[in-house]
Amino acid sequence: MLIRKFDRAQLESEPHNVLFKDLYPWDQIEETPFGASLAVVEPGGQTMIHSHHPCETFFICQGQGTMTCNDLSSPVSSGDVIYLPPQSVHKIQNDSDTDSLMFLSVFWDAPENEEATPPVVTSRLIWPSPPTPNGPLHLGHLSGPYLLADVLKRYYRQRGLTANWLLVSDDHQSYVSMRAQFDETTAEQAATHYSAQMLALMKSLEASPDVVINPSQNADYRQAVQAALTQLYRDGFVSNRSGTCWHCADCDRYLYDGLAAGTCPHCDTSCRGYLCETCCQPNLPTTLRDVHCLHCETPAQMKEIPQLVFSLAPFAQALAAYHQQLRLSPRLRALASRFLSLRPAEVVVSHPSDWGIPIEMDGFEGQVLSPWFELSLAGPLLTAGHEVIHCFGADNAFLYLMQDPAVRLALHPQRPLPTALHSNEYLMLDEQKMSTSRGHTLDGAQLLAQLPADLMRLYLAGVRPENSDTRCNIENMQQFLALRVVGPWHNWLEALGRSLTTEAGSKAPDPVNWGAEQQDFFGQLNGLLSRGQRAYEVGSLQEVARTLHEVVDQSTAFSLSQQPLAGVPELLAERSTSLALELAAARLLAQLSAPLMPKFATQLWKHLGYRNTLEQQGWPQQVEFVPGGQRILAAAGLSSRRYFPS
């Protein structure tokens, strides 16, 4: 008989206040047909949202909490037994503020026929391109994938749909190790430090992700990626061959991605590493020209090394069909066609480095997973059971159009691929692309310390480089906010508040008699509602911003045209209708702006007299009036200076 004693001090830690210890396999006995682990979830903690191929059963030994599986949640407590089917997306949360939740997990390989049934899609998961933690985020980053991810999440939730956004930091990029060298620290410390900075900035922008994964700190993530690589190698999609890699003799290190600077063979512009920022084409070490070390500028040499590669050739037809069914921007459609016509035969899976997830195969000692391929492997693990929506810069288009879906097809051919791809070009600081590694940026943290988050979100939506590069600078931002937002929005809402105070006793009037101009304005508002909804659906924040400004502009013009009705006793009914229509416009502005400007929308909604939330109210099907007699926080409440202080 063998006995293992429970020792809390021997438990290993995971993110979100979870301690665990693998129990089986046990090296003192023969291999068992199952694995097992013991987990303790500290008060208020939760396990990482994840899925995997093995079947799994939880035996709750102590405490109570909430078990979530494929978006269905149920309370659980000591004595409960929970079965989790293969590929189910699950987590368990400790609901107690004082007591630990302890459970035993037993898992075993699923029968082959269970894999053939794709998981039920239960929610939308918005996954923007992973940010590289090599320095603070700048306005270019925020205006691209991250603001859009947050806005889409809020829009879907307002429509009553389950939606979350996932942030995975690109910890293992070469730029992180380069920054660590500059900061005189380790790559892991640099990744941890700058990831925390990025999350703090997103919080300041009211754009916090729902799930955060830092690969360098997450053992489960690394193990799952290793398992996916093993599966691809076993199935023949990843193979080993003799390859080549650039090497700097002076620094005595191999050059990959951002460490290798050269000339793109496709467009003859300067290029760093794998993906060209100008033409968006991928490059192999053998195709990049005039390569030199970015650190010391010494010309690089080619060295023969063993290398793992992934073949794209088996998936060419499936990828073409996938592109055809997607709604793509003309830019992405053209890139998809070009990628397929060039038909890159393979992508690099491994390279020599001491920073990254090690390749655990004989003959590949000292090599790690390419960070680009690592994230392709992680995708199926993190998104099972969700409808996936991606937001990314066009320079990463090859990954989302070619590499990622090919890896998904290789790993799980029965699962649906991402349903929407939203790309952006570059936000330029004056005439140059913003770049953290080059030190050419506008610091988002400094600006948000001086500016309300909603104003920053509205400005970034307006200059978002959706179809072409756009330009910004401090002067442009200040002029826009002063002349286009604070002035016009304030003037209309304040004038409406004064009119309601003096003419309607700060209560919503009823629409009584309708004139032709009033009918026209009501039609314009319904048109703006349709326009705003369409903008959110296609992910165009520029069009969302234009629609919000148009609501204010049209309402201001209507208000001025209706002003002569005030004070004329014979026209009180018509005046009541015009004020009711203006209030309907303010109501529409709150609803349309909520995904983009959540704080402004929430305050305006309260000032209109509503006690429920905008999310509880749901997305409007048509323009509606504020109920007659509802008390309005009129002159002071409706003034936009309460939302946008000078």
C-alpha positions as CSV (number, residue, x, y, z in Angstrom):
1,M,0.0,0.0,0.0
2,L,1.2,3.5,-0.9
3,I,-0.1,6.6,0.8
4,R,0.4,10.3,-0.2
5,K,-0.2,12.8,2.6
6,F,-1.9,16.1,1.9
7,D,0.5,19.0,2.4
8,R,-0.9,22.4,1.4
9,A,2.7,23.8,1.2
10,Q,3.4,21.5,-1.7
11,L,0.5,22.8,-3.9
12,E,1.5,24.8,-7.0
13,S,-0.2,28.1,-7.8
14,E,-2.1,29.2,-10.9
15,P,-3.7,32.6,-11.8
16,H,-6.9,33.7,-10.1
17,N,-6.2,32.3,-6.6
18,V,-6.0,28.6,-7.5
19,L,-3.7,26.0,-5.9
20,F,-3.3,22.5,-7.4
21,K,-1.3,19.3,-7.3
22,D,-1.2,16.5,-9.9
23,L,-1.9,13.2,-8.2
24,Y,-1.9,10.8,-11.2
25,P,0.2,9.8,-13.2
26,W,2.2,8.7,-10.1
27,D,5.7,7.7,-10.7
28,Q,5.7,5.1,-8.0
29,I,3.0,2.9,-9.7
30,E,2.3,1.7,-13.2
31,E,0.5,4.0,-15.6
32,T,-3.3,4.4,-14.9
33,P,-6.0,4.8,-17.6
34,F,-6.9,8.1,-15.9
35,G,-5.2,11.3,-14.5
36,A,-6.1,13.1,-11.4
37,S,-5.3,16.3,-9.6
38,L,-6.4,18.1,-6.4
39,A,-7.3,21.8,-6.6
40,V,-8.0,24.4,-3.9
41,V,-9.8,27.6,-5.1
42,E,-9.2,30.4,-2.6
43,P,-12.0,32.6,-1.4
44,G,-13.2,34.7,-4.4
45,G,-11.0,32.9,-6.9
46,Q,-11.8,30.9,-10.0
47,T,-10.2,28.5,-12.4
48,M,-9.2,29.6,-15.8
49,I,-11.9,29.3,-18.5
50,H,-10.6,26.5,-20.7
51,S,-11.5,23.3,-22.6
52,H,-9.7,20.1,-23.5
53,H,-10.2,16.8,-25.2
54,P,-10.3,14.5,-22.2
55,C,-13.5,13.8,-20.3
56,E,-13.4,15.1,-16.8
57,T,-15.3,14.7,-13.4
58,F,-15.1,17.0,-10.5
59,F,-15.7,15.7,-7.0
60,I,-16.4,18.7,-4.7
61,C,-14.8,17.8,-1.3
62,Q,-15.2,21.1,0.5
63,G,-16.9,24.5,0.1
64,Q,-19.3,25.8,-2.4
65,G,-19.3,27.8,-5.6
66,T,-20.6,28.2,-9.2
67,M,-19.8,25.7,-11.9
68,T,-20.0,27.1,-15.5
69,C,-20.0,24.8,-18.5
70,N,-20.7,26.0,-22.0
71,D,-22.2,29.2,-20.7
72,L,-24.6,27.4,-18.3
73,S,-24.0,28.0,-14.6
74,S,-25.2,26.0,-11.5
75,P,-24.4,26.2,-7.8
76,V,-22.3,23.4,-6.4
77,S,-21.2,22.3,-3.0
78,S,-19.5,19.6,-0.9
79,G,-20.6,16.1,-2.1
80,D,-21.5,17.1,-5.6
81,V,-20.2,15.2,-8.6
82,I,-19.9,17.0,-12.0
83,Y,-19.3,15.4,-15.4
84,L,-17.7,17.6,-18.1
85,P,-17.9,16.4,-21.7
86,P,-14.8,16.6,-24.0
87,Q,-14.3,20.1,-25.5
88,S,-16.7,21.7,-23.1
89,V,-15.7,25.3,-22.0
90,H,-15.8,25.4,-18.3
91,K,-14.6,27.0,-15.1
92,I,-15.5,26.8,-11.3
93,Q,-15.7,29.8,-9.1
94,N,-15.5,30.0,-5.3
95,D,-18.4,32.2,-4.1
96,S,-17.3,32.4,-0.5
97,D,-15.4,35.4,0.9
98,T,-13.9,33.3,3.7
99,D,-13.8,29.5,3.0
100,S,-11.8,27.6,0.4
101,L,-13.3,25.4,-2.3
102,M,-11.5,22.0,-2.7
103,F,-12.2,19.5,-5.4
104,L,-10.7,16.4,-7.0
105,S,-10.5,16.3,-10.8
106,V,-10.3,12.9,-12.6
107,F,-9.9,12.9,-16.3
108,W,-9.5,10.3,-19.1
109,D,-9.3,10.1,-22.9
110,A,-12.6,10.6,-24.6
111,P,-14.0,7.9,-27.0
112,E,-13.1,8.7,-30.6
113,N,-16.7,9.2,-31.6
114,E,-17.2,12.0,-29.1
115,E,-14.8,14.3,-30.9
116,A,-16.8,14.2,-34.1
117,T,-19.7,16.2,-32.5
118,P,-18.8,19.9,-32.5
119,P,-19.5,21.8,-29.3
120,V,-22.6,24.0,-29.1
121,V,-21.8,27.7,-29.7
122,T,-23.2,29.5,-26.7
123,S,-21.7,33.0,-26.9
124,R,-19.6,35.5,-28.8
125,L,-16.0,35.8,-27.9
126,I,-14.2,38.9,-29.2
127,W,-10.4,38.2,-29.4
128,P,-8.3,41.1,-30.5
129,S,-4.7,40.6,-31.6
130,P,-2.4,40.0,-28.6
131,P,-0.6,43.1,-27.5
132,T,3.2,42.8,-27.1
133,P,4.3,43.7,-23.5
134,N,7.4,45.6,-24.5
135,G,6.3,49.1,-23.4
136,P,3.2,51.2,-22.8
137,L,0.3,51.0,-25.3
138,H,-0.1,54.1,-27.5
139,L,-3.1,55.6,-29.2
140,G,-2.4,53.5,-32.4
141,H,-3.0,50.3,-30.4
142,L,-6.1,51.7,-28.7
143,S,-7.7,53.0,-31.8
144,G,-7.2,49.7,-33.6
145,P,-8.2,46.3,-32.0
146,Y,-8.8,47.1,-28.4
147,L,-11.4,49.8,-28.4
148,L,-13.3,47.9,-31.1
149,A,-13.2,44.7,-29.0
150,D,-14.7,46.5,-26.0
151,V,-17.4,48.3,-28.1
152,L,-18.5,45.1,-29.8
153,K,-18.8,43.4,-26.5
154,R,-21.0,46.2,-25.1
155,Y,-23.1,46.3,-28.2
156,Y,-23.8,42.6,-28.2
157,R,-24.7,42.7,-24.5
158,Q,-27.0,45.6,-25.1
159,R,-28.8,43.4,-27.7
160,G,-29.2,40.7,-25.0
161,L,-26.5,38.4,-26.2
162,T,-23.7,36.8,-24.2
163,A,-20.4,38.4,-25.2
164,N,-16.9,38.6,-23.7
165,W,-13.6,39.8,-24.8
166,L,-10.4,37.8,-24.4
167,L,-6.9,39.3,-24.0
168,V,-3.9,37.1,-24.5
169,S,-0.6,39.0,-24.2
170,D,2.1,38.2,-26.7
171,D,4.7,37.5,-24.0
172,H,7.1,35.5,-26.1
173,Q,7.8,37.9,-28.9
174,S,11.4,38.9,-29.5
175,Y,10.5,42.5,-28.8
176,V,10.0,41.5,-25.1
177,S,13.5,40.1,-24.8
178,M,14.9,43.2,-26.5
179,R,13.1,45.5,-24.1
180,A,14.3,43.3,-21.2
181,Q,17.8,43.8,-22.3
182,F,17.3,47.6,-22.5
183,D,15.7,47.6,-19.0
184,E,18.4,45.3,-17.6
185,T,15.9,42.8,-16.4
186,T,14.6,39.4,-17.5
187,A,12.1,38.8,-20.3
188,E,9.6,37.3,-17.9
189,Q,9.8,40.4,-15.6
190,A,9.4,42.7,-18.6
191,A,6.4,40.8,-19.8
192,T,4.8,40.9,-16.4
193,H,5.5,44.6,-15.8
194,Y,4.3,45.9,-19.2
195,S,1.3,43.6,-19.2
196,A,0.2,45.2,-15.9
197,Q,0.7,48.6,-17.5
198,M,-1.4,47.7,-20.5
199,L,-4.3,46.4,-18.4
200,A,-4.2,49.6,-16.2
201,L,-4.4,51.7,-19.3
202,M,-7.3,49.7,-20.7
203,K,-9.1,50.1,-17.4
204,S,-8.6,53.9,-17.6
205,L,-10.2,53.8,-21.1
206,E,-13.2,51.8,-19.6
207,A,-12.1,48.9,-21.8
208,S,-11.1,46.1,-19.5
209,P,-11.1,42.6,-21.0
210,D,-13.2,39.9,-19.4
211,V,-10.5,37.2,-19.5
212,V,-6.8,37.8,-19.4
213,I,-4.1,35.2,-20.1
214,N,-0.4,35.9,-19.7
215,P,1.3,32.9,-21.4
216,S,4.6,33.4,-19.5
217,Q,2.8,33.1,-16.2
218,N,0.3,30.4,-17.1
219,A,1.4,26.8,-16.8
220,D,-2.0,25.4,-18.1
221,Y,-1.7,27.5,-21.2
222,R,1.8,26.3,-21.9
223,Q,0.9,22.6,-21.3
224,A,-2.1,22.9,-23.6
225,V,0.0,24.5,-26.4
226,Q,2.5,21.7,-26.0
227,A,-0.2,19.1,-26.3
228,A,-1.6,20.7,-29.5
229,L,1.9,20.8,-31.0
230,T,2.3,17.1,-30.2
231,Q,-1.1,16.3,-31.9
232,L,-0.1,18.2,-35.1
233,Y,3.3,16.4,-35.1
234,R,1.6,13.0,-34.6
235,D,-0.9,13.6,-37.3
236,G,1.8,14.7,-39.8
237,F,0.8,18.4,-40.2
238,V,4.1,19.5,-38.4
239,S,7.3,17.9,-39.6
240,N,11.0,18.3,-39.0
241,R,13.5,19.2,-41.6
242,S,16.9,20.8,-42.1
243,G,16.3,24.6,-42.2
244,T,18.1,27.9,-42.1
245,C,18.2,30.7,-39.6
246,W,20.0,34.1,-39.5
247,H,22.7,34.4,-36.9
248,C,24.7,37.3,-35.5
249,A,28.3,36.4,-34.9
250,D,29.1,39.5,-32.8
251,C,26.1,38.9,-30.4
252,D,26.3,35.2,-30.8
253,R,22.6,34.7,-31.1
254,Y,20.1,33.7,-33.7
255,L,18.0,36.4,-35.2
256,Y,14.3,35.9,-35.6
257,D,11.3,38.2,-35.9
258,G,12.1,41.6,-34.5
259,L,15.8,40.8,-34.0
260,A,16.4,40.5,-37.8
261,A,16.2,43.7,-39.8
262,G,16.3,43.5,-43.6
263,T,14.5,44.2,-46.9
264,C,11.2,42.7,-47.8
265,P,11.5,40.7,-51.0
266,H,7.9,41.4,-52.0
267,C,7.8,45.3,-51.8
268,D,11.5,46.3,-51.3
269,T,10.8,48.2,-48.1
270,S,12.6,47.8,-44.8
271,C,11.2,44.9,-42.8
272,R,11.7,43.2,-39.5
273,G,11.3,39.5,-39.2
274,Y,8.3,37.4,-40.2
275,L,5.6,39.9,-41.4
276,C,6.2,43.0,-43.5
277,E,4.3,46.0,-42.1
278,T,4.1,47.6,-45.5
279,C,2.7,44.8,-47.8
280,C,1.6,42.4,-45.0
281,Q,3.3,39.4,-46.7
282,P,5.1,36.7,-44.6
283,N,8.8,36.2,-45.0
284,L,10.9,33.1,-44.3
285,P,14.6,33.5,-43.3
286,T,15.6,32.4,-46.8
287,T,13.6,35.2,-48.5
288,L,14.4,38.3,-46.3
289,R,17.2,40.3,-48.0
290,D,20.2,42.3,-46.6
291,V,19.6,41.0,-43.1
292,H,21.5,42.5,-40.2
293,C,21.3,42.3,-36.4
294,L,19.0,45.0,-35.1
295,H,21.0,45.3,-31.9
296,C,24.5,45.7,-33.2
297,E,23.8,46.2,-37.0
298,T,26.3,43.5,-37.9
299,P,25.4,41.7,-41.2
300,A,23.8,38.4,-40.4
301,Q,25.0,34.9,-41.5
302,M,22.9,31.9,-42.5
303,K,23.2,28.8,-40.4
304,E,21.8,25.3,-40.9
305,I,19.6,24.1,-38.1
306,P,16.9,21.4,-37.5
307,Q,13.5,23.1,-37.7
308,L,9.8,22.3,-37.3
309,V,7.5,23.5,-40.0
310,F,3.8,23.5,-40.6
311,S,2.5,22.8,-44.1
312,L,-0.3,25.1,-45.5
313,A,-0.7,23.2,-48.7
314,P,-3.4,20.7,-47.5
315,F,-5.7,23.5,-46.5
316,A,-5.6,25.8,-49.6
317,Q,-9.0,24.8,-50.9
318,A,-10.7,25.0,-47.5
319,L,-9.1,28.4,-46.9
320,A,-10.4,29.7,-50.2
321,A,-13.9,28.6,-49.3
322,Y,-13.6,30.1,-45.9
323,H,-12.5,33.5,-47.3
324,Q,-15.5,33.4,-49.7
325,Q,-18.0,33.0,-46.9
326,L,-16.6,35.8,-44.8
327,R,-17.7,39.4,-45.0
328,L,-14.2,40.9,-45.7
329,S,-13.2,44.5,-46.3
330,P,-11.7,45.1,-49.8
331,R,-8.3,45.3,-48.2
332,L,-8.6,41.9,-46.6
333,R,-10.2,40.4,-49.7
334,A,-7.3,41.5,-51.8
335,L,-4.8,40.2,-49.3
336,A,-6.6,36.8,-49.1
337,S,-6.4,36.5,-52.8
338,R,-2.7,37.4,-52.8
339,F,-1.9,35.0,-50.0
340,L,-3.6,32.1,-51.9
341,S,-2.0,32.9,-55.2
342,L,1.5,33.0,-53.7
343,R,0.8,29.8,-51.8
344,P,3.5,29.8,-49.1
345,A,4.1,26.1,-48.7
346,E,5.0,26.2,-45.0
347,V,5.4,28.3,-42.0
348,V,8.2,28.1,-39.4
349,V,7.1,26.5,-36.1
350,S,10.4,26.6,-34.1
351,H,13.6,28.7,-33.8
352,P,16.6,28.8,-31.5
353,S,16.1,31.0,-28.5
354,D,16.0,31.0,-24.7
355,W,12.8,32.9,-24.5
356,G,9.5,31.2,-25.3
357,I,7.8,27.8,-24.8
358,P,10.5,25.1,-25.2
359,I,10.2,22.4,-27.9
360,E,10.0,19.1,-26.0
361,M,11.3,16.9,-28.7
362,D,14.6,15.1,-29.2
363,G,16.9,17.0,-31.5
364,F,15.3,20.4,-30.8
365,E,17.1,21.3,-27.6
366,G,17.5,25.1,-27.3
367,Q,14.6,25.8,-29.6
368,V,11.2,27.4,-28.7
369,L,7.9,27.7,-30.4
370,S,7.6,30.6,-32.8
371,P,5.4,33.1,-30.9
372,W,3.2,33.5,-34.0
373,F,2.6,29.7,-34.2
374,E,2.1,29.5,-30.4
375,L,-0.9,31.7,-30.6
376,S,-2.3,29.7,-33.5
377,L,-2.1,26.6,-31.4
378,A,-3.8,28.4,-28.4
379,G,-6.8,29.5,-30.5
380,P,-8.8,26.3,-30.5
381,L,-8.1,25.7,-26.8
382,L,-9.3,29.2,-25.7
383,T,-12.3,29.6,-28.0
384,A,-14.1,26.2,-28.1
385,G,-17.9,26.7,-27.8
386,H,-17.9,30.3,-28.8
387,E,-18.6,32.3,-32.0
388,V,-15.2,34.0,-32.4
389,I,-14.7,37.5,-33.7
390,H,-11.2,38.8,-34.3
391,C,-9.9,42.4,-34.4
392,F,-6.4,43.1,-35.7
393,G,-4.1,45.2,-37.7
394,A,-3.8,44.5,-41.4
395,D,-0.1,43.7,-41.0
396,N,-1.3,40.5,-39.2
397,A,-3.8,39.5,-41.9
398,F,-1.8,36.5,-43.0
399,L,-2.2,35.0,-39.5
400,Y,-6.0,35.4,-39.4
401,L,-6.7,34.6,-43.0
402,M,-4.2,31.7,-43.5
403,Q,-2.2,30.4,-40.6
404,D,-4.7,30.4,-37.7
405,P,-7.6,28.9,-39.6
406,A,-5.3,26.2,-41.1
407,V,-4.1,25.2,-37.7
408,R,-7.7,25.1,-36.4
409,L,-8.6,22.9,-39.4
410,A,-5.7,20.6,-38.6
411,L,-6.6,20.3,-34.9
412,H,-10.4,20.2,-35.0
413,P,-11.8,20.0,-38.5
414,Q,-15.4,19.8,-37.3
415,R,-15.4,23.1,-35.4
416,P,-16.6,26.3,-36.9
417,L,-13.9,28.9,-37.8
418,P,-14.1,32.5,-36.7
419,T,-17.2,34.3,-38.1
420,A,-15.9,37.9,-38.4
421,L,-12.5,39.5,-39.1
422,H,-12.2,43.3,-38.4
423,S,-8.9,44.8,-39.5
424,N,-7.4,48.3,-39.3
425,E,-4.6,50.2,-40.9
426,Y,-2.1,52.5,-39.1
427,L,-2.8,55.6,-36.9
428,M,0.0,57.9,-37.8
429,L,1.5,60.5,-35.5
430,D,1.8,63.3,-38.0
431,E,3.4,61.5,-41.0
432,Q,4.9,58.4,-39.3
433,K,3.4,55.1,-38.0
434,M,3.3,55.0,-34.2
435,S,5.7,52.4,-32.9
436,T,6.6,51.4,-29.3
437,S,9.9,49.8,-30.3
438,R,10.9,53.0,-32.3
439,G,9.7,55.4,-29.5
440,H,7.3,57.3,-31.9
441,T,4.0,57.3,-30.0
442,L,1.3,59.3,-28.2
443,D,1.2,58.0,-24.6
444,G,-2.4,57.0,-23.9
445,A,-1.9,57.0,-20.1
446,Q,-0.8,60.6,-20.0
447,L,-3.7,61.7,-22.2
448,L,-6.3,59.8,-20.2
449,A,-5.0,61.4,-17.0
450,Q,-6.2,64.8,-18.5
451,L,-9.3,63.7,-20.6
452,P,-12.5,61.8,-19.7
453,A,-12.4,58.3,-21.1
454,D,-15.6,58.8,-23.1
455,L,-14.1,61.7,-25.0
456,M,-11.0,59.7,-25.8
457,R,-13.1,56.8,-27.0
458,L,-15.2,59.1,-29.3
459,Y,-12.1,60.8,-30.7
460,L,-10.4,57.4,-31.3
461,A,-13.5,56.1,-33.0
462,G,-13.5,59.1,-35.3
463,V,-9.9,58.7,-36.4
464,R,-9.8,54.9,-36.4
465,P,-7.8,53.8,-39.5
466,E,-10.5,51.4,-40.8
467,N,-9.7,51.4,-44.5
468,S,-6.6,53.6,-44.8
469,D,-4.0,55.2,-42.6
470,T,-5.3,58.2,-40.6
471,R,-3.4,61.0,-38.8
472,C,-3.6,62.5,-35.4
473,N,-1.7,64.8,-33.0
474,I,-2.4,66.7,-29.8
475,E,-3.5,69.9,-31.6
476,N,-5.9,68.0,-33.8
477,M,-7.4,66.2,-30.8
478,Q,-7.9,69.3,-28.8
479,Q,-9.5,71.2,-31.7
480,F,-11.9,68.3,-32.4
481,L,-13.0,67.9,-28.8
482,A,-13.6,71.6,-28.3
483,L,-15.3,72.4,-31.6
484,R,-17.0,69.2,-32.5
485,V,-18.1,67.6,-29.2
486,V,-18.1,69.7,-26.0
487,G,-19.5,72.8,-27.7
488,P,-22.3,71.4,-29.9
489,W,-23.3,68.6,-27.6
490,H,-23.4,70.9,-24.6
491,N,-25.3,73.7,-26.3
492,W,-28.1,71.4,-27.5
493,L,-28.6,69.5,-24.3
494,E,-28.4,72.6,-22.1
495,A,-31.0,74.4,-24.3
496,L,-33.2,71.4,-24.1
497,G,-32.9,71.3,-20.3
498,R,-33.8,75.0,-20.1
499,S,-36.9,74.6,-22.3
500,L,-38.1,71.6,-20.3
501,T,-37.6,73.6,-17.0
502,T,-39.4,76.7,-18.1
503,E,-42.1,75.2,-20.4
504,A,-42.9,71.7,-19.0
505,G,-42.1,71.8,-15.3
506,S,-39.1,69.4,-15.9
507,K,-41.4,66.6,-17.0
508,A,-41.6,64.8,-20.3
509,P,-44.4,66.2,-22.4
510,D,-46.6,64.1,-24.6
511,P,-46.5,64.3,-28.4
512,V,-49.9,65.7,-29.4
513,N,-50.2,67.5,-32.7
514,W,-47.7,66.6,-35.4
515,G,-46.7,68.9,-38.2
516,A,-44.8,68.0,-41.4
517,E,-41.4,69.1,-39.9
518,Q,-42.0,67.0,-36.9
519,Q,-42.9,64.0,-38.9
520,D,-39.7,64.5,-41.0
521,F,-37.6,64.7,-37.9
522,F,-39.0,61.6,-36.4
523,G,-38.2,59.8,-39.7
524,Q,-34.7,61.2,-39.6
525,L,-34.2,59.8,-36.1
526,N,-35.3,56.3,-37.1
527,G,-32.9,56.5,-40.1
528,L,-30.1,57.4,-37.7
529,L,-31.0,54.4,-35.5
530,S,-30.8,52.0,-38.5
531,R,-27.5,53.7,-39.5
532,G,-26.0,53.3,-36.1
533,Q,-27.0,49.7,-35.7
534,R,-25.5,48.9,-39.1
535,A,-22.3,50.6,-38.1
536,Y,-21.9,48.5,-35.0
537,E,-22.8,45.3,-36.9
538,V,-20.0,45.8,-39.4
539,G,-17.5,47.1,-36.8
540,S,-17.2,50.6,-38.2
541,L,-16.5,52.9,-35.3
542,Q,-15.9,55.8,-37.7
543,E,-19.5,55.5,-38.8
544,V,-20.7,55.1,-35.2
545,A,-19.0,58.4,-34.4
546,R,-20.4,60.1,-37.4
547,T,-23.9,58.9,-36.6
548,L,-23.7,60.3,-33.0
549,H,-22.6,63.7,-34.3
550,E,-25.4,63.6,-36.8
551,V,-28.0,62.9,-34.0
552,V,-26.7,66.0,-32.2
553,D,-26.5,68.2,-35.4
554,Q,-30.0,67.2,-36.6
555,S,-31.5,67.7,-33.1
556,T,-29.9,71.1,-32.8
557,A,-31.3,72.2,-36.2
558,F,-34.7,70.9,-35.3
559,S,-34.6,72.6,-31.9
560,L,-33.8,76.0,-33.5
561,S,-36.5,75.5,-36.1
562,Q,-39.1,74.8,-33.4
563,Q,-38.2,77.6,-31.0
564,P,-40.7,80.1,-32.4
565,L,-43.5,77.8,-31.2
566,A,-42.6,78.5,-27.6
567,G,-44.8,81.0,-25.7
568,V,-47.6,81.0,-28.3
569,P,-50.8,79.8,-26.5
570,E,-52.5,78.5,-29.6
571,L,-49.5,76.3,-30.4
572,L,-48.9,74.6,-27.1
573,A,-49.8,71.2,-28.5
574,E,-47.3,71.5,-31.3
575,R,-44.7,72.8,-28.9
576,S,-45.3,69.9,-26.6
577,T,-44.7,67.5,-29.6
578,S,-41.4,69.2,-30.6
579,L,-40.1,69.0,-27.0
580,A,-41.2,65.3,-26.8
581,L,-39.3,64.7,-30.1
582,E,-36.1,66.4,-28.7
583,L,-36.3,64.2,-25.7
584,A,-36.8,61.1,-28.0
585,A,-33.6,62.3,-29.7
586,A,-31.7,62.5,-26.4
587,R,-33.0,59.0,-25.5
588,L,-31.8,57.7,-28.8
589,L,-28.4,59.4,-28.3
590,A,-28.0,57.6,-24.9
591,Q,-28.9,54.2,-26.5
592,L,-26.7,54.6,-29.6
593,S,-23.7,56.0,-27.7
594,A,-23.8,53.4,-24.9
595,P,-21.3,50.8,-26.5
596,L,-18.9,53.6,-27.4
597,M,-19.4,56.1,-24.6
598,P,-20.7,54.1,-21.6
599,K,-20.3,56.7,-18.8
600,F,-21.9,59.5,-20.9
601,A,-24.8,57.2,-22.0
602,T,-25.4,56.0,-18.4
603,Q,-25.6,59.5,-17.0
604,L,-27.8,60.8,-19.8
605,W,-30.1,57.9,-19.3
606,K,-30.4,58.6,-15.6
607,H,-31.0,62.3,-16.3
608,L,-33.9,61.4,-18.6
609,G,-35.5,59.8,-15.5
610,Y,-34.9,56.1,-16.2
611,R,-34.2,53.8,-13.2
612,N,-33.2,50.7,-15.2
613,T,-29.9,50.3,-17.0
614,L,-29.3,50.6,-20.7
615,E,-28.4,46.9,-20.9
616,Q,-31.6,46.0,-19.1
617,Q,-33.5,48.2,-21.6
618,G,-32.0,46.5,-24.5
619,W,-31.3,47.7,-28.0
620,P,-34.1,49.9,-29.5
621,Q,-36.2,48.4,-32.3
622,Q,-37.4,51.9,-33.2
623,V,-37.2,55.4,-31.8
624,E,-39.3,55.8,-28.6
625,F,-40.6,58.7,-26.6
626,V,-39.8,59.3,-23.0
627,P,-43.0,58.5,-21.1
628,G,-45.2,61.5,-20.6
629,G,-45.0,62.9,-17.1
630,Q,-41.6,61.3,-16.4
631,R,-39.5,63.6,-14.3
632,I,-36.4,64.9,-16.1
633,L,-33.3,66.3,-14.4
634,A,-33.6,69.2,-16.7
635,A,-31.4,72.2,-17.1
636,A,-28.5,71.2,-14.8
637,G,-28.8,67.4,-15.5
638,L,-28.9,67.5,-19.3
639,S,-25.9,69.9,-19.6
640,S,-23.1,67.9,-21.2
641,R,-20.6,69.7,-19.1
642,R,-21.6,67.4,-16.4
643,Y,-20.2,64.5,-18.5
644,F,-17.4,66.4,-20.2
645,P,-15.9,68.9,-17.7
646,S,-13.6,71.6,-19.1
